[in-house]
């Protein structure tokens, strides 16, 4: 596809954008989450041509920690792209600019970064014209970003293309958040920092900050995007629970995906692993029969497990059960601070 400015008239551009957004809605319904963002950006590409793209969830930089991409996808970029970027992320001026201005489209042109390593990285991947937008993602505790690139011999991204990009990413983010919310069966506006969604090969589609922190703490060297091999090996066994230091990571199958939910020591620690798995599945919306089938148990045994859970946790409803099981992280953090 030729790179260049969009030369369409305003009316035809509006019509093309509307068609693109309608197609995005169909992708969200028909394709599921596995390739939604990649396919959505490819659908947007005829409207605003680009040579390569990168997107995902990123933590902002702190006093002693550089920004880090925990979940990412890419188009026409090598598998090593994120790992290479991480090596000089703390000195990447363009990344700092976009992370500090959520909701704004940030553009730049030229190989002009004052840091030699950052400039070498940009030259290596021909990132001459970057255009990026980030959004605050409070339910995950991270930032969501989308970045498009054009090469040195392509034109700059124009003002009208930046406006289209901003409007498109609003739709892309909303539909992706809806997909995540549906999969984890939780209102993500109330927080989903202790959840993750992964494909069966271990590649992440969504991850919360608390899951990131727990994995990084217990499995040093983990750099995000793909789950560590220790977790990947457990995915075919889902539903199951694996230990992650002092925490428990519950793996629950969901069509071609696996939902990860993190539990730290709390009242839930009193539960046996099978009871806790049954409780997590029940709180997530599964019926007795569904849980029995997933765990290869009889419905009567599932009822016994759940009755024991209610008694041991002191809860009286499914809502209270889910709240207790998901409140463990905050309790542990409070205990540590005290």
Secondary structure, DSSP 8 states (H G I E B T S, - for coil): ---------HHHHHHHHHHHHHHHHHHHHHT-STTHHHHHHHHHHTTS--SEEEEEEEE---SS---EEEEEEEESS-TTHHHHHHTTGGG-HHHHHHHTSTT-EEEEESS--SSHHHHHHHHHTT-SEEEEEEEEETTTTEEEEEEEEE-TTS----HHHHHHHHHHHHHHHHHHHHHHHHHHTS-GGG--TTEEEEETTSBEEEE-HHHHHHHHHHSTT--SSB--HHHHHHHTT-SEEEEETTEEEEEEEETTEEEEEEE-SSGGGGS-HHHHHHHHHHHTT--HHHHHHHHT--HHHHHHHHHHHHHHHT--SHHHHHHHHH-HHHHHHHHHH-
